[in-house]
Amino acid sequence: MSRAYQVFRKEPLTLKKEFAEVAFIASQLEEYLSLRKVCREIRKHHRPNTPSQQIQAIIHEEVERLGFQSEKRGLFSNYAVPALRPDFYRRVGRSGIILEVERGRTLANNMDLLDLWKCHICAHADFLYLIIPVERQTWYGRTVWTFDRVLRRLSTFFEPRNYVNVEAVFVFGY
């Protein structure tokens, strides 16, 4: 297993068939992220001031094998932000999955919330995969517990009174 994994979902689900497929794909991704060689490679690049694109490069081939497209264009063409693109996108039944990879700016720039918003407004996706650090070291030697803080923040959106139109979020920690 990778270092951390959590799923938030609405109850009841409106896209049950799609959720089953999305959960199956998530299990394959979780298995890949748990491979010793992948963990080693990610650890090597998980340093202060390293962009998330370096983590994306490590998983790029595998997520494409799982059917994702990189930087899919046109998903937000009906909005005032038509150039907005996810890191990766995959169609699933009547919906789709947005996959976002974050590293150092996950909390500082609210990237987790931006990614949820992106999925919320996307007419082509009701599911979000968020790949984030479990912890992040700063240049000053401080440890930021990213994964736990993201879980606390996202859990709020999966309380019935706060539902957004995202069926489920799968959070993978590295």
C-alpha positions in Angstrom: 0.0 0.0 0.0 1.0 3.6 -0.5 1.5 5.6 2.6 -2.0 6.9 2.9 -5.4 6.6 1.2 -8.8 8.0 1.9 -12.1 8.1 0.0 -14.9 10.7 0.6 -18.3 10.0 -1.1 -21.8 11.3 -1.1 -24.6 9.2 0.3 -26.5 8.1 -1.6 -24.4 8.0 -4.7 -26.2 9.1 -7.9 -23.7 7.4 -10.2 -23.3 4.0 -8.6 -22.1 2.1 -11.7 -19.5 4.8 -12.5 -18.4 4.9 -8.8 -17.7 1.1 -9.0 -15.5 1.6 -12.0 -13.8 4.7 -10.5 -13.1 2.7 -7.3 -11.6 -0.1 -9.3 -9.3 2.2 -11.2 -8.3 3.8 -7.9 -7.3 0.4 -6.5 -5.1 -0.1 -9.5 -3.5 3.4 -9.1 -3.1 2.7 -5.3 -1.3 -0.6 -6.1 1.0 1.2 -8.5 1.8 4.0 -6.1 2.7 1.4 -3.5 5.4 -0.3 -5.6 8.8 0.0 -3.9 10.4 1.5 -7.1 7.7 4.1 -7.4 7.9 5.1 -3.8 11.7 5.4 -4.1 11.4 7.6 -7.2 8.8 9.8 -5.6 10.9 10.2 -2.4 13.9 11.2 -4.5 11.9 14.1 -6.1 9.9 15.1 -3.0 12.1 18.0 -1.9 11.5 21.7 -1.2 10.9 23.8 -4.3 10.4 20.8 -6.5 7.4 21.3 -8.8 4.5 18.8 -8.9 5.4 18.1 -12.6 8.3 16.0 -11.4 5.9 13.8 -9.5 3.5 13.8 -12.5 6.3 12.6 -14.7 6.8 9.5 -12.4 3.2 8.4 -12.7 2.5 9.7 -16.2 3.0 6.5 -18.1 0.9 4.5 -15.6 -2.1 6.9 -15.6 -2.1 6.9 -19.3 -2.1 3.1 -19.2 -5.2 3.4 -17.0 -6.9 5.5 -19.7 -6.2 9.1 -18.6 -5.3 11.9 -20.9 -2.8 14.5 -19.9 -3.9 18.2 -19.8 -7.3 17.4 -21.4 -8.6 20.6 -23.2 -12.2 21.6 -23.6 -13.6 20.4 -20.3 -14.4 23.9 -19.2 -15.3 25.5 -22.5 -18.7 26.6 -21.1 -17.2 28.7 -18.4 -15.4 32.0 -18.1 -12.2 30.0 -17.6 -12.2 27.9 -20.8 -8.4 27.3 -20.7 -8.6 25.5 -17.4 -7.2 22.0 -17.6 -6.7 19.2 -15.2 -3.4 17.3 -14.8 -5.2 14.2 -16.2 -8.7 13.3 -17.2 -10.5 10.0 -17.9 -14.0 9.4 -19.1 -16.1 6.9 -17.1 -19.6 6.0 -18.2 -21.8 9.1 -18.0 -19.1 11.0 -16.1 -15.3 11.2 -15.7 -12.4 11.5 -13.3 -10.1 14.5 -12.8 -6.7 13.5 -11.5 -4.6 16.2 -9.9 -1.0 15.9 -8.6 0.2 18.3 -5.9 3.4 18.8 -4.1 4.5 21.9 -2.2 1.6 24.3 -2.7 -1.2 21.9 -1.7 -2.1 23.9 1.5 -0.2 27.2 1.1 -2.1 28.0 -2.1 -5.3 26.0 -1.4 -4.6 23.7 -4.4 -6.7 21.0 -2.8 -9.7 23.3 -2.7 -9.0 24.6 -6.2 -8.9 21.0 -7.4 -12.3 20.2 -5.7 -13.7 23.4 -7.3 -12.4 22.4 -10.7 -14.2 19.0 -10.4 -17.3 20.8 -9.0 -17.7 23.0 -12.1 -16.7 20.4 -14.7 -19.7 19.1 -16.6 -17.6 16.0 -17.6 -16.4 14.8 -14.2 -18.0 13.9 -10.9 -14.9 12.2 -9.4 -11.6 13.6 -8.3 -8.3 11.8 -7.6 -6.0 13.9 -5.6 -2.4 12.8 -5.2 -0.7 14.7 -2.5 2.2 14.5 0.0 1.6 12.9 3.4 4.1 15.4 4.8 6.2 18.1 3.4 9.5 19.4 4.7 10.2 23.2 4.5 13.6 24.7 3.9 13.6 25.6 7.6 13.2 22.0 8.7 9.6 22.2 9.7 7.2 19.4 8.8 3.8 20.2 7.4 1.4 17.3 7.7 -0.3 17.9 4.4 -2.4 14.7 4.1 -4.2 15.0 7.4 -5.0 18.7 6.9 -6.4 18.0 3.4 -8.6 15.3 4.8 -10.0 17.6 7.4 -10.6 20.3 4.8 -12.3 18.0 2.2 -14.3 16.0 4.7 -16.5 19.1 5.2 -17.8 18.9 1.7 -19.0 15.3 2.2 -21.4 16.2 5.1 -24.9 16.1 3.6 -25.6 19.8 4.4 -22.4 20.8 2.4 -22.5 18.5 -0.6 -21.1 19.8 -3.8 -21.7 18.1 -7.1 -18.7 15.9 -6.8 -19.7 12.3 -6.1 -16.4 11.2 -4.6 -12.9 12.3 -3.9 -10.0 9.7 -3.7 -7.0 11.1 -1.8 -3.7 9.3 -2.4 -0.8 10.2 -0.1 2.9 9.8 -1.1 
